[in-house]
Amino acid sequence: MMWHSILALNAARTFWLPEQASTVAPDVDNLFYFIYWINVFFTILVVGLMVWFMWRYRHRKGNEGGAHSGHNNALEVTWTVIPTIIVGVIYYWGFKGFLNEVVEPPGAMQIKAVGQMWKWQFVYPNGGVSDELHVPLNKPVRMVLESQDVIHALFIPAFRVKKDVVPGRYNRMWFQATKAGTYDIFCADYCGIGHSIMHSTAVVDDDAHFATFLEDAANPLKGRTYIEGGKRLYEMFGCVGCHSVNGEKGNGPTWKDVYGSNVPLDNGTTVLADDAYVHESIMDPGAKIVKGFNNIMPPFKGRLNDQEIDAITWYLKSISSNVKSSDLAKGNELVPDKNAKNETSEKK
């Protein structure tokens, strides 16, 4: 009862741990605090006995010491059996929690998490894409983890879940959020120079807000002009992590003034940055490498459609001094809603 009370108190306060926001968080914290207090107890016991022995059996003038103590079977059994029992309890508790975290409940919603330098992207069952994770409240979610380049690790502290994201294979994890709110997402494996900025958020929504989000995520261009949509895609797909829009050099060439310019390539030639070049650079970044940069950009073939590439192209035009403002008329038009077209066709 004493241990149960201590664990419950610490779980409620979370001490130095983040807020608990998933079904597995309390059990993870309870095991942590159990190990913590066991260590505190034995640290005080061992150090306290050591200090007392040092004082009690210190050297005194005229006392040359007596006979050495012999073997004590009871003491040997005590300090062997008790730690074995404690380790056994920790193992059972931890293994039970491990099984709970790897065995997914039936009917869990599947969301794919894609890690790339240095951005998280989340893909939903309806094809929607977002740069922050949205999940429904009190419903199990299965995460399928994929890397576009190097090893990452999806870590959501408030949910107490973390799993490596390995290139060339899929990993999985699941959780069930229990509190509405916004929580941090980090990359927990060092993945290069931008590792510290590979941050996102997990938003736990009620059913109504989650349904609205899914609808918006399925069409990121809806209600936006081509230029506005291109900027949104620039942020959502992680382009902002490597390509600046103010002329500063990053891990990739800046997008400022690139459209309409002659881009120097690493093979000594140049290429005009027109619509065809932008399309090829997005679909197959390794086809033409800009001089002074390495090919670290993942291909976006299958991840962006032609309409989305057009939007990105118009955004590039809008931040280029090589394009006249009078030539941006179409870029300031609203992107046609494909769903609205389909609905019109169905009515006809």
C-alpha positions in Angstrom: 0.0 0.0 0.0 2.8 2.4 0.8 4.5 1.9 -2.6 1.1 2.2 -4.3 0.5 5.6 -2.6 3.9 6.9 -3.5 3.6 5.9 -7.1 0.1 7.4 -7.4 1.3 10.7 -5.9 4.3 10.9 -8.2 2.1 10.0 -11.2 -0.3 12.8 -10.4 2.4 15.4 -10.0 4.6 13.8 -12.7 7.6 15.2 -10.7 10.1 16.1 -13.5 8.3 14.0 -16.2 6.0 15.6 -18.8 2.2 15.5 -18.5 0.6 12.1 -19.0 -1.6 12.1 -22.1 -1.9 8.5 -23.2 -3.1 5.2 -21.8 0.4 3.8 -21.4 1.9 6.9 -19.7 0.8 6.1 -16.1 2.3 2.5 -16.2 5.5 3.8 -17.7 5.8 6.5 -15.0 5.0 4.1 -12.2 7.7 1.7 -13.3 10.2 4.6 -13.6 9.3 5.9 -10.1 9.5 2.4 -8.6 13.0 2.0 -9.9 13.8 5.5 -8.8 12.7 5.1 -5.2 14.4 1.6 -5.0 17.6 3.4 -6.0 17.1 6.2 -3.5 16.4 3.7 -0.7 19.5 1.6 -1.4 21.7 4.6 -2.0 20.8 6.0 1.4 21.2 2.6 3.0 24.6 1.8 1.5 26.1 5.2 1.9 24.7 5.6 5.4 26.1 2.2 6.5 29.4 3.0 4.9 29.7 6.3 6.8 28.7 4.6 10.0 31.2 1.8 9.6 33.9 4.3 8.8 33.2 6.1 12.1 32.4 3.0 14.2 35.5 1.1 13.1 37.9 4.0 12.7 41.5 3.5 13.8 42.1 4.4 17.5 45.4 4.8 19.3 46.2 1.7 21.2 43.7 -0.5 19.3 45.5 -2.6 16.8 42.3 -4.5 15.8 41.1 -8.0 16.5 40.4 -11.1 14.5 38.9 -10.8 11.0 35.2 -11.8 10.8 34.3 -15.0 9.1 31.8 -16.0 6.4 28.1 -15.2 7.2 25.7 -17.4 5.2 22.6 -15.4 6.3 24.1 -12.1 5.0 25.1 -13.7 1.7 21.6 -15.1 1.2 20.0 -11.8 2.1 21.9 -9.6 -0.3 21.5 -12.2 -3.1 17.8 -13.0 -2.7 16.4 -9.5 -2.1 18.0 -8.0 -5.2 17.0 -11.0 -7.3 13.3 -10.5 -6.2 13.5 -6.8 -7.0 15.0 -7.4 -10.5 12.4 -10.1 -11.1 9.6 -7.6 -10.3 11.2 -4.9 -12.5 11.6 -7.4 -15.4 8.0 -8.7 -15.1 6.6 -5.2 -14.9 8.7 -3.9 -17.8 8.0 -6.9 -20.0 4.2 -6.7 -19.4 4.4 -3.0 -20.4 6.5 -3.8 -23.5 3.9 -6.4 -24.7 1.1 -3.8 -24.1 3.0 -1.3 -26.3 3.8 -3.6 -29.2 0.4 -5.5 -29.4 -1.9 -3.1 -31.2 -5.6 -3.1 -30.4 -8.0 -4.1 -33.2 -9.6 -1.2 -35.2 -6.8 1.3 -34.6 -6.6 4.2 -37.1 -3.4 4.0 -39.2 -1.3 7.1 -39.8 2.0 7.1 -41.6 4.8 9.2 -40.2 7.6 10.1 -42.7 10.9 11.4 -41.3 13.3 13.3 -43.5 16.1 15.8 -42.9 14.8 17.7 -40.9 11.0 17.5 -40.9 8.1 15.2 -39.9 5.3 14.6 -42.2 2.1 12.7 -41.5 -0.1 10.9 -44.0 -3.8 10.0 -43.1 -6.1 7.3 -44.4 -7.9 9.7 -46.8 -4.6 10.8 -48.4 -4.4 14.0 -46.3 -0.9 15.3 -45.4 0.2 17.6 -42.6 3.4 18.7 -40.9 1.9 18.3 -37.5 0.2 15.1 -36.1 -3.5 15.2 -35.5 -5.1 12.3 -33.6 -8.6 11.6 -32.3 -9.2 11.7 -28.6 -9.6 8.3 -26.8 -9.2 6.2 -29.9 -6.2 3.9 -30.6 -3.8 5.1 -33.4 -1.3 2.9 -35.2 1.8 4.8 -36.5 3.6 3.3 -39.5 7.1 4.9 -39.5 9.2 5.5 -42.7 12.4 7.4 -43.3 13.3 9.1 -46.5 17.0 9.4 -45.8 18.8 8.5 -42.5 17.8 7.1 -39.1 15.4 9.2 -37.1 13.3 8.4 -34.0 9.7 9.6 -33.4 9.4 10.6 -29.8 6.2 12.0 -28.2 7.1 12.5 -24.5 3.6 13.2 -23.2 2.5 9.8 -24.7 5.6 8.0 -23.4 6.2 6.5 -26.9 9.4 6.4 -29.0 10.4 4.3 -31.9 13.3 4.4 -34.4 12.5 5.4 -38.0 14.9 3.4 -40.2 15.5 3.9 -43.9 14.6 0.8 -46.0 12.1 -0.6 -43.6 8.9 0.1 -41.8 8.5 0.4 -38.0 5.3 0.6 -36.1 4.0 1.8 -32.7 0.6 2.6 -31.3 -0.9 4.8 -28.6 -4.2 6.2 -27.4 -4.4 9.8 -26.4 -6.4 10.6 -23.3 -6.3 14.4 -23.1 -7.1 17.0 -25.7 -4.3 19.4 -26.3 -1.1 20.1 -28.1 2.1 18.1 -27.3 5.7 18.2 -28.5 7.2 15.7 -31.0 11.0 15.3 -31.3 13.5 13.3 -33.2 15.3 11.3 -30.6 18.2 10.0 -32.8 20.9 12.4 -34.0 20.3 12.8 -37.8 22.6 15.6 -38.9 23.1 19.3 -38.6 19.4 20.1 -38.4 18.6 17.5 -35.8 17.7 20.1 -33.1 15.1 21.8 -35.3 13.3 18.5 -36.2 10.4 19.4 -34.1 6.6 19.1 -34.6 3.5 18.9 -32.5 0.8 16.3 -31.8 -2.7 17.7 -31.6 -5.4 15.7 -29.9 -8.8 16.6 -31.2 -12.3 15.7 -30.4 -14.3 13.9 -33.2 -15.8 17.0 -34.8 -12.5 18.9 -35.0 -10.6 15.8 -36.2 -13.1 15.2 -39.0 -12.7 18.9 -40.1 -8.9 18.6 -40.0 -9.0 15.4 -42.2 -11.1 17.2 -44.8 -8.7 20.2 -44.9 -5.6 18.0 -44.9 -6.8 16.1 -47.9 -6.6 19.2 -50.0 -4.0 21.7 -48.8 -4.7 24.0 -51.7 -8.4 24.4 -51.1 -9.3 28.0 -50.6 -5.8 29.3 -51.4 -4.3 30.9 -54.4 -1.5 29.1 -56.3 1.1 31.3 -54.6 -0.5 30.9 -51.1 -0.8 27.1 -51.7 2.8 26.9 -52.9 4.0 28.6 -49.7 1.9 26.2 -47.7 3.4 23.2 -49.4 6.9 24.7 -49.0 6.4 24.7 -45.2 4.4 21.5 -45.0 6.8 19.3 -47.0 9.9 20.4 -45.1 11.5 22.5 -47.9 11.9 25.3 -45.4 14.5 23.2 -43.6 17.0 23.4 -46.4 15.9 26.2 -48.8 15.7 29.7 -47.6 13.5 32.4 -49.3 15.6 35.4 -48.3 18.9 34.6 -50.1 20.7 32.9 -47.2 22.6 29.7 -48.1 21.4 26.6 -46.4 21.8 22.9 -46.9 20.2 23.5 -50.3 20.2 26.5 -52.6 18.0 29.4 -51.8 14.7 29.8 -53.6 14.9 33.6 -53.8 15.4 34.8 -57.3 16.1 31.3 -58.6 13.2 31.1 -61.0 14.2 32.5 -64.4 17.9 32.5 -63.5 20.7 30.4 -65.0 21.6 27.8 -62.3 25.2 26.6 -62.3 25.5 22.8 -62.0 28.2 20.6 -60.5 29.2 19.3 -64.0 30.2 22.8 -65.1 27.1 23.5 -67.2 24.2 25.8 -66.4 20.4 25.3 -66.8 17.5 27.7 -67.0 15.3 27.5 -63.9 11.9 27.3 -65.7 8.8 25.2 -65.1 10.4 22.1 -66.5 13.5 22.5 -64.3 11.4 23.0 -61.1 9.3 19.9 -61.9 12.3 17.7 -62.5 14.1 19.0 -59.4 11.1 18.1 -57.3 10.5 14.7 -58.8 14.1 13.7 -59.3 16.5 15.9 -57.3 19.6 14.0 -58.4 19.1 14.6 -62.1 20.8 18.0 -61.9 22.9 18.9 -58.9 23.5 22.6 -58.1 27.2 23.5 -57.8 28.4 23.6 -54.2 25.6 21.4 -52.8 25.2 17.7 -52.1 22.3 15.6 -53.2 20.5 15.1 -49.9 17.0 15.9 -51.0 14.6 12.9 -51.2 12.6 12.5 -54.4 9.0 13.6 -54.2 7.6 11.4 -57.0 4.3 10.0 -55.8 4.1 12.5 -53.0 3.1 15.6 -54.9 0.6 15.9 -57.8 0.9 18.2 -60.9 -1.4 20.8 -59.3 0.7 21.0 -56.2 3.9 21.3 -58.3 2.3 24.1 -60.2 1.5 25.9 -56.9 5.1 25.5 -55.8 6.3 26.9 -59.1 4.1 29.9 -58.8 5.4 30.5 -55.3 9.0 30.4 -56.7 7.9 32.9 -59.4 6.4 35.2 -56.7 9.8 35.5 -54.8 11.9 35.9 -57.9 13.0 39.3 -59.3 13.3 37.7 -62.7 9.5 37.5 -62.9 7.4 40.7 -63.4 4.5 41.2 -61.0 2.3 41.6 -64.1 3.1 38.0 -65.0 1.7 36.7 -61.7 -2.0 37.0 -62.5 -2.7 33.3 -62.6 -0.6 32.8 -59.4 -3.0 35.0 -57.6 -6.0 33.0 -58.7 -7.7 30.5 -56.4 -6.7 26.9 -57.1 -9.6 25.0 -58.5 -11.3 22.6 -56.1 -11.1 19.1 -57.6 -13.8 17.8 -55.2 -16.1 20.6 -56.4 -15.6 19.6 -60.0 -16.3 16.0 -59.2 -19.5 17.0 -57.3 -20.6 19.1 -60.4 -20.0 16.2 -62.7 -22.0 13.8 -60.5 -24.9 16.3 -60.5 -24.8 16.4 -64.3 
